[in-house]
Amino acid sequence: MNHVLTFKTHNIVPFNNGDGKIWFTNKQLSILLEYKDASSITRIFNRNKDEFTNEMSGTVNLTETNKNNELRYKK
């Protein structure tokens, strides 16, 4: 079941990877923190990655379809 979380005025549904933990994508975090784009979150993480354990972050592989119903793969 997806739960909507509210941070300030923003509502976000956390990413569900099936482990019962609360996960956010870098795009979601950029919205919550009111950054211009998701690459800002990636840069902050990369500058400070020594402060995170492997259990605190991860990369997911996504399969999406575009408007022409073609498959597209993203990390």
PDB file with one MODEL, atoms N, CA, C and O in Angstrom:
MODEL        1
ATOM      1  N   MET A   1       0.838  -1.170   0.000  1.00  0.00           N
ATOM      2  CA  MET A   1       0.000   0.000   0.000  1.00  0.00           C
ATOM      3  C   MET A   1       0.886   1.239   0.000  1.00  0.00           C
ATOM      4  O   MET A   1       1.860   1.310   0.750  1.00  0.00           O
ATOM      5  N   ASN A   2       0.552   2.207  -0.835  1.00  0.00           N
ATOM      6  CA  ASN A   2       1.316   3.447  -0.915  1.00  0.00           C
ATOM      7  C   ASN A   2       0.739   4.482   0.030  1.00  0.00           C
ATOM      8  O   ASN A   2      -0.475   4.684   0.076  1.00  0.00           O
ATOM      9  N   HIS A   3       1.600   5.132   0.776  1.00  0.00           N
ATOM     10  CA  HIS A   3       1.196   6.194   1.686  1.00  0.00           C
ATOM     11  C   HIS A   3       1.709   7.514   1.142  1.00  0.00           C
ATOM     12  O   HIS A   3       2.839   7.605   0.663  1.00  0.00           O
ATOM     13  N   VAL A   4       0.876   8.529   1.218  1.00  0.00           N
ATOM     14  CA  VAL A   4       1.287   9.864   0.812  1.00  0.00           C
ATOM     15  C   VAL A   4       1.886  10.543   2.027  1.00  0.00           C
ATOM     16  O   VAL A   4       1.271  10.590   3.092  1.00  0.00           O
ATOM     17  N   LEU A   5       3.090  11.069   1.859  1.00  0.00           N
ATOM     18  CA  LEU A   5       3.752  11.820   2.924  1.00  0.00           C
ATOM     19  C   LEU A   5       3.750  13.293   2.557  1.00  0.00           C
ATOM     20  O   LEU A   5       3.823  13.645   1.380  1.00  0.00           O
ATOM     21  N   THR A   6       3.668  14.150   3.556  1.00  0.00           N
ATOM     22  CA  THR A   6       3.649  15.587   3.319  1.00  0.00           C
ATOM     23  C   THR A   6       4.864  16.216   3.983  1.00  0.00           C
ATOM     24  O   THR A   6       5.143  15.975   5.158  1.00  0.00           O
ATOM     25  N   PHE A   7       5.583  17.026   3.211  1.00  0.00           N
ATOM     26  CA  PHE A   7       6.718  17.796   3.711  1.00  0.00           C
ATOM     27  C   PHE A   7       6.468  19.239   3.309  1.00  0.00           C
ATOM     28  O   PHE A   7       6.435  19.563   2.122  1.00  0.00           O
ATOM     29  N   LYS A   8       6.294  20.096   4.292  1.00  0.00           N
ATOM     30  CA  LYS A   8       5.873  21.475   4.039  1.00  0.00           C
ATOM     31  C   LYS A   8       4.571  21.435   3.248  1.00  0.00           C
ATOM     32  O   LYS A   8       3.569  20.936   3.761  1.00  0.00           O
ATOM     33  N   THR A   9       4.551  21.937   2.029  1.00  0.00           N
ATOM     34  CA  THR A   9       3.318  21.942   1.235  1.00  0.00           C
ATOM     35  C   THR A   9       3.310  20.870   0.147  1.00  0.00           C
ATOM     36  O   THR A   9       2.396  20.841  -0.677  1.00  0.00           O
ATOM     37  N   HIS A  10       4.302  19.999   0.132  1.00  0.00           N
ATOM     38  CA  HIS A  10       4.440  19.008  -0.938  1.00  0.00           C
ATOM     39  C   HIS A  10       3.996  17.621  -0.481  1.00  0.00           C
ATOM     40  O   HIS A  10       4.389  17.154   0.587  1.00  0.00           O
ATOM     41  N   ASN A  11       3.183  16.979  -1.294  1.00  0.00           N
ATOM     42  CA  ASN A  11       2.763  15.602  -1.049  1.00  0.00           C
ATOM     43  C   ASN A  11       3.535  14.683  -1.983  1.00  0.00           C
ATOM     44  O   ASN A  11       3.612  14.930  -3.186  1.00  0.00           O
ATOM     45  N   ILE A  12       4.106  13.620  -1.424  1.00  0.00           N
ATOM     46  CA  ILE A  12       4.926  12.684  -2.197  1.00  0.00           C
ATOM     47  C   ILE A  12       4.571  11.261  -1.784  1.00  0.00           C
ATOM     48  O   ILE A  12       4.373  10.976  -0.602  1.00  0.00           O
ATOM     49  N   VAL A  13       4.492  10.372  -2.769  1.00  0.00           N
ATOM     50  CA  VAL A  13       4.353   8.940  -2.495  1.00  0.00           C
ATOM     51  C   VAL A  13       5.760   8.354  -2.573  1.00  0.00           C
ATOM     52  O   VAL A  13       6.375   8.390  -3.639  1.00  0.00           O
ATOM     53  N   PRO A  14       6.286   7.815  -1.472  1.00  0.00           N
ATOM     54  CA  PRO A  14       7.633   7.248  -1.502  1.00  0.00           C
ATOM     55  C   PRO A  14       7.745   6.104  -2.500  1.00  0.00           C
ATOM     56  O   PRO A  14       6.756   5.451  -2.832  1.00  0.00           O
ATOM     57  N   PHE A  15       8.964   5.872  -2.971  1.00  0.00           N
ATOM     58  CA  PHE A  15       9.264   4.765  -3.875  1.00  0.00           C
ATOM     59  C   PHE A  15       9.162   3.460  -3.087  1.00  0.00           C
ATOM     60  O   PHE A  15       9.723   3.352  -1.997  1.00  0.00           O
ATOM     61  N   ASN A  16       8.464   2.487  -3.620  1.00  0.00           N
ATOM     62  CA  ASN A  16       8.294   1.207  -2.938  1.00  0.00           C
ATOM     63  C   ASN A  16       9.179   0.161  -3.603  1.00  0.00           C
ATOM     64  O   ASN A  16       8.908  -0.271  -4.723  1.00  0.00           O
ATOM     65  N   ASN A  17      10.240  -0.245  -2.903  1.00  0.00           N
ATOM     66  CA  ASN A  17      11.084  -1.296  -3.466  1.00  0.00           C
ATOM     67  C   ASN A  17      10.835  -2.634  -2.785  1.00  0.00           C
ATOM     68  O   ASN A  17      11.590  -3.587  -2.977  1.00  0.00           O
ATOM     69  N   GLY A  18       9.768  -2.702  -1.987  1.00  0.00           N
ATOM     70  CA  GLY A  18       9.354  -3.969  -1.412  1.00  0.00           C
ATOM     71  C   GLY A  18      10.005  -4.351  -0.099  1.00  0.00           C
ATOM     72  O   GLY A  18       9.760  -5.448   0.402  1.00  0.00           O
ATOM     73  N   ASP A  19      10.831  -3.480   0.480  1.00  0.00           N
ATOM     74  CA  ASP A  19      11.493  -3.841   1.733  1.00  0.00           C
ATOM     75  C   ASP A  19      10.846  -3.202   2.959  1.00  0.00           C
ATOM     76  O   ASP A  19      11.333  -3.376   4.076  1.00  0.00           O
ATOM     77  N   GLY A  20       9.755  -2.468   2.762  1.00  0.00           N
ATOM     78  CA  GLY A  20       9.059  -1.851   3.877  1.00  0.00           C
ATOM     79  C   GLY A  20       9.672  -0.549   4.370  1.00  0.00           C
ATOM     80  O   GLY A  20       9.156   0.049   5.314  1.00  0.00           O
ATOM     81  N   LYS A  21      10.753  -0.097   3.757  1.00  0.00           N
ATOM     82  CA  LYS A  21      11.403   1.151   4.155  1.00  0.00           C
ATOM     83  C   LYS A  21      10.879   2.301   3.295  1.00  0.00           C
ATOM     84  O   LYS A  21      10.303   2.082   2.229  1.00  0.00           O
ATOM     85  N   ILE A  22      11.082   3.509   3.767  1.00  0.00           N
ATOM     86  CA  ILE A  22      10.676   4.691   3.014  1.00  0.00           C
ATOM     87  C   ILE A  22      11.840   5.123   2.137  1.00  0.00           C
ATOM     88  O   ILE A  22      12.923   5.425   2.638  1.00  0.00           O
ATOM     89  N   TRP A  23      11.613   5.153   0.819  1.00  0.00           N
ATOM     90  CA  TRP A  23      12.625   5.540  -0.156  1.00  0.00           C
ATOM     91  C   TRP A  23      12.094   6.691  -1.001  1.00  0.00           C
ATOM     92  O   TRP A  23      10.900   6.751  -1.298  1.00  0.00           O
ATOM     93  N   PHE A  24      12.981   7.603  -1.386  1.00  0.00           N
ATOM     94  CA  PHE A  24      12.634   8.694  -2.285  1.00  0.00           C
ATOM     95  C   PHE A  24      13.590   8.683  -3.458  1.00  0.00           C
ATOM     96  O   PHE A  24      14.769   8.360  -3.309  1.00  0.00           O
ATOM     97  N   THR A  25      13.082   9.034  -4.621  1.00  0.00           N
ATOM     98  CA  THR A  25      13.967   9.202  -5.775  1.00  0.00           C
ATOM     99  C   THR A  25      14.614  10.580  -5.676  1.00  0.00           C
ATOM    100  O   THR A  25      14.148  11.440  -4.927  1.00  0.00           O
ATOM    101  N   ASN A  26      15.684  10.784  -6.430  1.00  0.00           N
ATOM    102  CA  ASN A  26      16.313  12.107  -6.398  1.00  0.00           C
ATOM    103  C   ASN A  26      15.360  13.161  -6.964  1.00  0.00           C
ATOM    104  O   ASN A  26      15.421  14.322  -6.558  1.00  0.00           O
ATOM    105  N   LYS A  27      14.489  12.783  -7.886  1.00  0.00           N
ATOM    106  CA  LYS A  27      13.503  13.727  -8.408  1.00  0.00           C
ATOM    107  C   LYS A  27      12.513  14.128  -7.313  1.00  0.00           C
ATOM    108  O   LYS A  27      12.186  15.307  -7.171  1.00  0.00           O
ATOM    109  N   GLN A  28      12.040  13.154  -6.545  1.00  0.00           N
ATOM    110  CA  GLN A  28      11.130  13.469  -5.442  1.00  0.00           C
ATOM    111  C   GLN A  28      11.802  14.374  -4.411  1.00  0.00           C
ATOM    112  O   GLN A  28      11.195  15.335  -3.936  1.00  0.00           O
ATOM    113  N   LEU A  29      13.051  14.070  -4.065  1.00  0.00           N
ATOM    114  CA  LEU A  29      13.763  14.906  -3.094  1.00  0.00           C
ATOM    115  C   LEU A  29      13.955  16.323  -3.609  1.00  0.00           C
ATOM    116  O   LEU A  29      13.863  17.279  -2.839  1.00  0.00           O
ATOM    117  N   SER A  30      14.221  16.468  -4.899  1.00  0.00           N
ATOM    118  CA  SER A  30      14.394  17.818  -5.447  1.00  0.00           C
ATOM    119  C   SER A  30      13.093  18.608  -5.350  1.00  0.00           C
ATOM    120  O   SER A  30      13.126  19.818  -5.123  1.00  0.00           O
ATOM    121  N   ILE A  31      11.959  17.954  -5.516  1.00  0.00           N
ATOM    122  CA  ILE A  31      10.664  18.625  -5.367  1.00  0.00           C
ATOM    123  C   ILE A  31      10.439  19.007  -3.909  1.00  0.00           C
ATOM    124  O   ILE A  31      10.060  20.140  -3.613  1.00  0.00           O
ATOM    125  N   LEU A  32      10.673  18.059  -2.993  1.00  0.00           N
ATOM    126  CA  LEU A  32      10.464  18.325  -1.572  1.00  0.00           C
ATOM    127  C   LEU A  32      11.333  19.471  -1.066  1.00  0.00           C
ATOM    128  O   LEU A  32      10.878  20.312  -0.291  1.00  0.00           O
ATOM    129  N   LEU A  33      12.582  19.496  -1.510  1.00  0.00           N
ATOM    130  CA  LEU A  33      13.531  20.509  -1.038  1.00  0.00           C
ATOM    131  C   LEU A  33      13.542  21.760  -1.905  1.00  0.00           C
ATOM    132  O   LEU A  33      14.307  22.693  -1.660  1.00  0.00           O
ATOM    133  N   GLU A  34      12.676  21.769  -2.931  1.00  0.00           N
ATOM    134  CA  GLU A  34      12.509  22.908  -3.831  1.00  0.00           C
ATOM    135  C   GLU A  34      13.795  23.279  -4.572  1.00  0.00           C
ATOM    136  O   GLU A  34      14.133  24.453  -4.718  1.00  0.00           O
ATOM    137  N   TYR A  35      14.503  22.239  -5.037  1.00  0.00           N
ATOM    138  CA  TYR A  35      15.668  22.438  -5.883  1.00  0.00           C
ATOM    139  C   TYR A  35      15.206  22.515  -7.323  1.00  0.00           C
ATOM    140  O   TYR A  35      14.134  22.017  -7.669  1.00  0.00           O
ATOM    141  N   LYS A  36      16.009  23.135  -8.154  1.00  0.00           N
ATOM    142  CA  LYS A  36      15.625  23.344  -9.551  1.00  0.00           C
ATOM    143  C   LYS A  36      15.449  22.022 -10.306  1.00  0.00           C
ATOM    144  O   LYS A  36      14.496  21.868 -11.070  1.00  0.00           O
ATOM    145  N   ASP A  37      16.358  21.074 -10.097  1.00  0.00           N
ATOM    146  CA  ASP A  37      16.239  19.784 -10.787  1.00  0.00           C
ATOM    147  C   ASP A  37      16.898  18.684  -9.974  1.00  0.00           C
ATOM    148  O   ASP A  37      17.600  18.942  -8.996  1.00  0.00           O
ATOM    149  N   ALA A  38      16.655  17.450 -10.402  1.00  0.00           N
ATOM    150  CA  ALA A  38      17.134  16.275  -9.672  1.00  0.00           C
ATOM    151  C   ALA A  38      18.649  16.152  -9.671  1.00  0.00           C
ATOM    152  O   ALA A  38      19.211  15.527  -8.772  1.00  0.00           O
ATOM    153  N   SER A  39      19.318  16.731 -10.650  1.00  0.00           N
ATOM    154  CA  SER A  39      20.778  16.623 -10.691  1.00  0.00           C
ATOM    155  C   SER A  39      21.424  17.314  -9.484  1.00  0.00           C
ATOM    156  O   SER A  39      22.540  16.966  -9.096  1.00  0.00           O
ATOM    157  N   SER A  40      20.737  18.282  -8.895  1.00  0.00           N
ATOM    158  CA  SER A  40      21.250  18.930  -7.680  1.00  0.00           C
ATOM    159  C   SER A  40      21.351  17.922  -6.541  1.00  0.00           C
ATOM    160  O   SER A  40      22.327  17.927  -5.790  1.00  0.00           O
ATOM    161  N   ILE A  41      20.356  17.067  -6.412  1.00  0.00           N
ATOM    162  CA  ILE A  41      20.368  16.044  -5.367  1.00  0.00           C
ATOM    163  C   ILE A  41      21.494  15.053  -5.621  1.00  0.00           C
ATOM    164  O   ILE A  41      22.187  14.645  -4.689  1.00  0.00           O
ATOM    165  N   THR A  42      21.677  14.669  -6.864  1.00  0.00           N
ATOM    166  CA  THR A  42      22.757  13.742  -7.213  1.00  0.00           C
ATOM    167  C   THR A  42      24.116  14.340  -6.865  1.00  0.00           C
ATOM    168  O   THR A  42      24.975  13.645  -6.322  1.00  0.00           O
ATOM    169  N   ARG A  43      24.319  15.612  -7.171  1.00  0.00           N
ATOM    170  CA  ARG A  43      25.598  16.270  -6.851  1.00  0.00           C
ATOM    171  C   ARG A  43      25.825  16.341  -5.340  1.00  0.00           C
ATOM    172  O   ARG A  43      26.935  16.099  -4.865  1.00  0.00           O
ATOM    173  N   ILE A  44      24.782  16.669  -4.590  1.00  0.00           N
ATOM    174  CA  ILE A  44      24.915  16.719  -3.123  1.00  0.00           C
ATOM    175  C   ILE A  44      25.273  15.341  -2.588  1.00  0.00           C
ATOM    176  O   ILE A  44      26.160  15.209  -1.745  1.00  0.00           O
ATOM    177  N   PHE A  45      24.584  14.314  -3.079  1.00  0.00           N
ATOM    178  CA  PHE A  45      24.885  12.956  -2.634  1.00  0.00           C
ATOM    179  C   PHE A  45      26.324  12.581  -2.970  1.00  0.00           C
ATOM    180  O   PHE A  45      27.044  12.065  -2.115  1.00  0.00           O
ATOM    181  N   ASN A  46      26.748  12.832  -4.196  1.00  0.00           N
ATOM    182  CA  ASN A  46      28.102  12.454  -4.607  1.00  0.00           C
ATOM    183  C   ASN A  46      29.171  13.170  -3.789  1.00  0.00           C
ATOM    184  O   ASN A  46      30.219  12.591  -3.504  1.00  0.00           O
ATOM    185  N   ARG A  47      28.922  14.413  -3.410  1.00  0.00           N
ATOM    186  CA  ARG A  47      29.883  15.147  -2.576  1.00  0.00           C
ATOM    187  C   ARG A  47      29.966  14.588  -1.163  1.00  0.00           C
ATOM    188  O   ARG A  47      30.989  14.735  -0.494  1.00  0.00           O
ATOM    189  N   ASN A  48      28.894  13.946  -0.707  1.00  0.00           N
ATOM    190  CA  ASN A  48      28.817  13.495   0.681  1.00  0.00           C
ATOM    191  C   ASN A  48      28.585  11.999   0.819  1.00  0.00           C
ATOM    192  O   ASN A  48      28.141  11.545   1.874  1.00  0.00           O
ATOM    193  N   LYS A  49      28.873  11.221  -0.218  1.00  0.00           N
ATOM    194  CA  LYS A  49      28.521   9.803  -0.192  1.00  0.00           C
ATOM    195  C   LYS A  49      29.232   9.017   0.899  1.00  0.00           C
ATOM    196  O   LYS A  49      28.777   7.938   1.277  1.00  0.00           O
ATOM    197  N   ASP A  50      30.344   9.542   1.412  1.00  0.00           N
ATOM    198  CA  ASP A  50      31.029   8.859   2.506  1.00  0.00           C
ATOM    199  C   ASP A  50      30.215   8.892   3.804  1.00  0.00           C
ATOM    200  O   ASP A  50      30.528   8.162   4.744  1.00  0.00           O
ATOM    201  N   GLU A  51      29.188   9.720   3.864  1.00  0.00           N
ATOM    202  CA  GLU A  51      28.333   9.815   5.051  1.00  0.00           C
ATOM    203  C   GLU A  51      27.146   8.851   4.984  1.00  0.00           C
ATOM    204  O   GLU A  51      26.370   8.772   5.935  1.00  0.00           O
ATOM    205  N   PHE A  52      26.993   8.118   3.877  1.00  0.00           N
ATOM    206  CA  PHE A  52      25.868   7.207   3.693  1.00  0.00           C
ATOM    207  C   PHE A  52      26.360   5.769   3.660  1.00  0.00           C
ATOM    208  O   PHE A  52      27.433   5.479   3.131  1.00  0.00           O
ATOM    209  N   THR A  53      25.563   4.870   4.232  1.00  0.00           N
ATOM    210  CA  THR A  53      25.875   3.449   4.122  1.00  0.00           C
ATOM    211  C   THR A  53      25.218   2.915   2.851  1.00  0.00           C
ATOM    212  O   THR A  53      24.389   3.592   2.243  1.00  0.00           O
ATOM    213  N   ASN A  54      25.591   1.703   2.455  1.00  0.00           N
ATOM    214  CA  ASN A  54      24.979   1.091   1.272  1.00  0.00           C
ATOM    215  C   ASN A  54      23.480   0.885   1.444  1.00  0.00           C
ATOM    216  O   ASN A  54      22.737   0.875   0.463  1.00  0.00           O
ATOM    217  N   GLU A  55      23.028   0.719   2.698  1.00  0.00           N
ATOM    218  CA  GLU A  55      21.613   0.516   2.965  1.00  0.00           C
ATOM    219  C   GLU A  55      20.806   1.815   2.866  1.00  0.00           C
ATOM    220  O   GLU A  55      19.576   1.772   2.854  1.00  0.00           O
ATOM    221  N   MET A  56      21.474   2.956   2.795  1.00  0.00           N
ATOM    222  CA  MET A  56      20.788   4.253   2.776  1.00  0.00           C
ATOM    223  C   MET A  56      20.567   4.782   1.365  1.00  0.00           C
ATOM    224  O   MET A  56      19.882   5.790   1.188  1.00  0.00           O
ATOM    225  N   SER A  57      21.124   4.135   0.379  1.00  0.00           N
ATOM    226  CA  SER A  57      20.953   4.602  -0.994  1.00  0.00           C
ATOM    227  C   SER A  57      21.023   3.398  -1.933  1.00  0.00           C
ATOM    228  O   SER A  57      21.470   2.315  -1.557  1.00  0.00           O
ATOM    229  N   GLY A  58      20.572   3.620  -3.153  1.00  0.00           N
ATOM    230  CA  GLY A  58      20.620   2.551  -4.139  1.00  0.00           C
ATOM    231  C   GLY A  58      20.282   3.075  -5.510  1.00  0.00           C
ATOM    232  O   GLY A  58      19.752   4.176  -5.660  1.00  0.00           O
ATOM    233  N   THR A  59      20.592   2.282  -6.502  1.00  0.00           N
ATOM    234  CA  THR A  59      20.256   2.607  -7.882  1.00  0.00           C
ATOM    235  C   THR A  59      19.274   1.567  -8.377  1.00  0.00           C
ATOM    236  O   THR A  59      19.477   0.366  -8.201  1.00  0.00           O
ATOM    237  N   VAL A  60      18.218   2.038  -8.990  1.00  0.00           N
ATOM    238  CA  VAL A  60      17.220   1.118  -9.538  1.00  0.00           C
ATOM    239  C   VAL A  60      17.227   1.216 -11.052  1.00  0.00           C
ATOM    240  O   VAL A  60      17.519   2.274 -11.611  1.00  0.00           O
ATOM    241  N   ASN A  61      16.912   0.135 -11.702  1.00  0.00           N
ATOM    242  CA  ASN A  61      16.765   0.107 -13.152  1.00  0.00           C
ATOM    243  C   ASN A  61      15.273   0.116 -13.468  1.00  0.00           C
ATOM    244  O   ASN A  61      14.530  -0.750 -13.008  1.00  0.00           O
ATOM    245  N   LEU A  62      14.844   1.092 -14.247  1.00  0.00           N
ATOM    246  CA  LEU A  62      13.436   1.242 -14.581  1.00  0.00           C
ATOM    247  C   LEU A  62      13.214   1.005 -16.069  1.00  0.00           C
ATOM    248  O   LEU A  62      14.060   1.336 -16.899  1.00  0.00           O
ATOM    249  N   THR A  63      12.082   0.435 -16.384  1.00  0.00           N
ATOM    250  CA  THR A  63      11.657   0.298 -17.773  1.00  0.00           C
ATOM    251  C   THR A  63      10.408   1.149 -17.934  1.00  0.00           C
ATOM    252  O   THR A  63       9.429   0.971 -17.209  1.00  0.00           O
ATOM    253  N   GLU A  64      10.445   2.069 -18.882  1.00  0.00           N
ATOM    254  CA  GLU A  64       9.319   2.956 -19.142  1.00  0.00           C
ATOM    255  C   GLU A  64       8.932   2.855 -20.609  1.00  0.00           C
ATOM    256  O   GLU A  64       9.715   2.403 -21.445  1.00  0.00           O
ATOM    257  N   THR A  65       7.722   3.279 -20.904  1.00  0.00           N
ATOM    258  CA  THR A  65       7.327   3.396 -22.304  1.00  0.00           C
ATOM    259  C   THR A  65       7.154   4.878 -22.624  1.00  0.00           C
ATOM    260  O   THR A  65       6.651   5.649 -21.807  1.00  0.00           O
ATOM    261  N   ASN A  66       7.575   5.257 -23.809  1.00  0.00           N
ATOM    262  CA  ASN A  66       7.403   6.652 -24.217  1.00  0.00           C
ATOM    263  C   ASN A  66       6.055   6.808 -24.909  1.00  0.00           C
ATOM    264  O   ASN A  66       5.262   5.867 -24.950  1.00  0.00           O
ATOM    265  N   LYS A  67       5.793   7.997 -25.455  1.00  0.00           N
ATOM    266  CA  LYS A  67       4.482   8.246 -26.066  1.00  0.00           C
ATOM    267  C   LYS A  67       4.226   7.390 -27.303  1.00  0.00           C
ATOM    268  O   LYS A  67       3.082   7.274 -27.744  1.00  0.00           O
ATOM    269  N   ASN A  68       5.268   6.792 -27.868  1.00  0.00           N
ATOM    270  CA  ASN A  68       5.110   5.888 -29.020  1.00  0.00           C
ATOM    271  C   ASN A  68       5.083   4.421 -28.601  1.00  0.00           C
ATOM    272  O   ASN A  68       5.226   3.524 -29.433  1.00  0.00           O
ATOM    273  N   ASN A  69       4.898   4.186 -27.295  1.00  0.00           N
ATOM    274  CA  ASN A  69       4.891   2.842 -26.708  1.00  0.00           C
ATOM    275  C   ASN A  69       6.183   2.078 -26.925  1.00  0.00           C
ATOM    276  O   ASN A  69       6.172   0.847 -26.967  1.00  0.00           O
ATOM    277  N   GLU A  70       7.292   2.783 -27.064  1.00  0.00           N
ATOM    278  CA  GLU A  70       8.603   2.154 -27.170  1.00  0.00           C
ATOM    279  C   GLU A  70       9.204   2.057 -25.766  1.00  0.00           C
ATOM    280  O   GLU A  70       9.053   2.966 -24.949  1.00  0.00           O
ATOM    281  N   LEU A  71       9.881   0.951 -25.504  1.00  0.00           N
ATOM    282  CA  LEU A  71      10.511   0.763 -24.195  1.00  0.00           C
ATOM    283  C   LEU A  71      11.748   1.649 -24.056  1.00  0.00           C
ATOM    284  O   LEU A  71      12.509   1.847 -25.003  1.00  0.00           O
ATOM    285  N   ARG A  72      11.915   2.161 -22.868  1.00  0.00           N
ATOM    286  CA  ARG A  72      13.064   2.998 -22.554  1.00  0.00           C
ATOM    287  C   ARG A  72      13.592   2.559 -21.194  1.00  0.00           C
ATOM    288  O   ARG A  72      12.809   2.347 -20.268  1.00  0.00           O
ATOM    289  N   TYR A  73      14.891   2.421 -21.066  1.00  0.00           N
ATOM    290  CA  TYR A  73      15.505   1.948 -19.829  1.00  0.00           C
ATOM    291  C   TYR A  73      16.238   3.109 -19.155  1.00  0.00           C
ATOM    292  O   TYR A  73      16.989   3.847 -19.792  1.00  0.00           O
ATOM    293  N   LYS A  74      15.999   3.248 -17.853  1.00  0.00           N
ATOM    294  CA  LYS A  74      16.611   4.331 -17.091  1.00  0.00           C
ATOM    295  C   LYS A  74      17.197   3.782 -15.808  1.00  0.00           C
ATOM    296  O   LYS A  74      16.736   2.763 -15.294  1.00  0.00           O
ATOM    297  N   LYS A  75      18.222   4.463 -15.285  1.00  0.00           N
ATOM    298  CA  LYS A  75      18.755   4.169 -13.945  1.00  0.00           C
ATOM    299  C   LYS A  75      18.312   5.254 -13.025  1.00  0.00           C
ATOM    300  O   LYS A  75      18.636   5.228 -11.838  1.00  0.00           O
TER     301      LYS A  75
ENDMDL
END
